[in-house]
Amino acid sequence: QVQLVESGGGLVQAGGSLRLSCAASGRTFSGYFMGWFRQAPGKEREFVSTINWSGRSTYYTDSVKGRFTISRDNAKNTVYLQMNSLKPEDTAVYYCAAVYRPYDSDPKIDGTDYDYWGQGTQVTVSS
């Protein structure tokens, strides 16, 4: 069992940056595949980025490649999403997700791949 708590959301102007954090409980964080998803008003939840247990394998949806960077600090039980060059279309509630998959490097881009979810943090980008 793991609990996830996101933070770092807020209001930012287009072109600005935010860094989201997702703090996880539990002693086996390093074995978890972690993902970020987002859901804009009136839209389906969509995949944003994922990182494997070691941090060596990352994957992004095309719309954020080159602007967002996912990383993790297993000593701090935390995964991050650095978001640069933000656009109004990035406005959404961002969710952190986890699934226990040690030694796995295949990208997990479907929400059904994950067992645990955070409550979400709002990101609003003004034009």
Secondary structure as UniProt FT lines:
FT   STRAND          4..7
FT   STRAND          10..13
FT   TURN            14..15
FT   STRAND          18..24
FT   HELIX           29..31
FT   STRAND          32..39
FT   TURN            41..42
FT   STRAND          46..51
FT   TURN            53..54
FT   STRAND          58..60
FT   HELIX           62..64
FT   TURN            65..67
FT   STRAND          68..73
FT   TURN            74..77
FT   STRAND          78..83
FT   HELIX           88..90
FT   STRAND          92..100
FT   TURN            102..103
FT   HELIX           111..113
FT   STRAND          116..117
FT   STRAND          121..126
//
